[in-house]
Amino acid sequence: MSKPICYLAGAMSGLSYMEANNWREEITGMITPEISVLNPMRGQPKEGFEKACAGQCNAGFEMSRDMLDLERCDIVIARFALNAPTSFGTAIELGILIPLRKPAIFVLNEKDKLMTHPFLLAFPRGIITHNLEDCASLLYSMFNL
């Protein structure tokens, strides 16, 4: 059997490169090499990242790449910042998962107001965790690793 593939969804716009990528690097370190990771930060410039995310990127290419990633992944990890509005891109990515019948693990702080959002609670194949360690553990269990 080939390795499971995980896509890392979460906010990028309005964040520094480190703010957008640190959690992605952390979870990648926890789950590789047993699980392949698709990180939408790949190819992003470390210098000038905020400017690039503010509309000066090749949005058509990036959206196409991310949609392809969602089609070929087995599961998505979606991380939300405490009580911060969800990014528009993350919301679209999660909506695409429903007709694709793919699961998502939501990483939320226990005090996050999103914990009671009806769409999140009713998300088909949605699993809520409160930290990256629990998320990694669920991935290993889900794929019998």
N, C-alpha and C positions, 0 to 999 in steps of 0.2 A: 504494500500500500504506500502511496506517495504521502509526503508530509502534508498536514493540514495547512491551509493558508489563512492568515488573519490580516484584516485591513484595520488601520488605526485612524478612526474618525475623531475629529475634535476641532475646536476653534484654532484658527490661524490668523485671520484678519485682526488688526489692531494689537497684535502681540509682537514681542521681539522674537527673533529666531530661537533664542534659548527658552523663552516662555512657551512657545509653540512646540518645541521639539524635545525638551528635557524628559517629559513623561513618556514620550514615544521611545526614546532611547532606553529609559528605565525598564519599561515592559518588554522591549525587545531583548534586553539582557537577561530577563527572567525566563523567556519562553523559547529562545533559540538555543541550540540548533534543531530541536524537535519539531518546532512549528516555524514555517516560513512567514515572514512579515512583509506586508505592503505598506510602506510609509509614504503618505502624500507629501511629506517634506523633502523627499529625494529630489535632488536637482535644484532645490531652492537656494538662493544666494544667502550666505551668512551676513555679508555686508549689504545693506540696502534692502533687507527682507521686508521691513515694514512698508517701505515705499512700493516695493513690488506687489505686496498684498493689497495695497490701496488702489489697485486698478491698473498698474503698469506691467502686469504679467501677461502672458499669452493665455488668457482665460479659456479660449476654445480648446487649446491643447490640454490644459490642466484638467478641465472638466471632463474631456473625452478620456484622458488617462485614468482619472478617478472612477468614472463609470465603468470602464473596462476592468479596473481592479475590483470593483464591487461584484461584477459578474463572475469573476474567476475565483474570488475568495470563498472560504467555507464559513467564516464567521467574522463579525465586526466588533471591535472594542470601541465604544463611544465614551469619551471622557468629557465631563462637563465641569466648568469652574463653579465654585460655590456661589449660588444664587445669581450667576451671571446669565444674561440672555444667551440662548443657544445661537451659534453662528448659523447664518442662512445656509451655507454650504453643508454643514453637518445635518441640518434638518432635511435637506433634499436627499442627502445620502441615505439617511434612515428611512425616508419614504420609499426609496427605490428598493430597499430590502424586502418590503412586504410582498410585492408580486414575485420577487425572486425566491421567496420562502426561505430566507436565510436568517439565522439567529444573530442577536446582538447582546453583548454584555455592556451594561451601562455602569460606569464608575462614577458614583455620586457621593458626596459628603453626607453623612447621616442627618445633618441639619439643613440640607439644601431644600429649598421650597419646591424644587422639581420632584422630590420624593412623593408628593401628593398629586402631581399633575395627572389627570385622567388618561391622556394619550400615552404617557409613559407607562402607567400601570396596566393599560390594556394592550400594550405593544405585543403583537404576536411574536412568539419565540424570544421575548425579551427577558433578560436576567439582570437583576440589580445587585451590584456589589458596592462596597464602601471604600475599597482601596485596591491598589494594583496587585498586591500580594494575593488577595482573595480572588481577583480576576485571573491571575496566572494559574492558581490552584484549580479553578473551575475549568479552564481550558484543558489542563492536563487530564482531569477527570472525564471531561466530555469526549476527548479523543483517545481515551485509554492509554495515555502515555506514562 
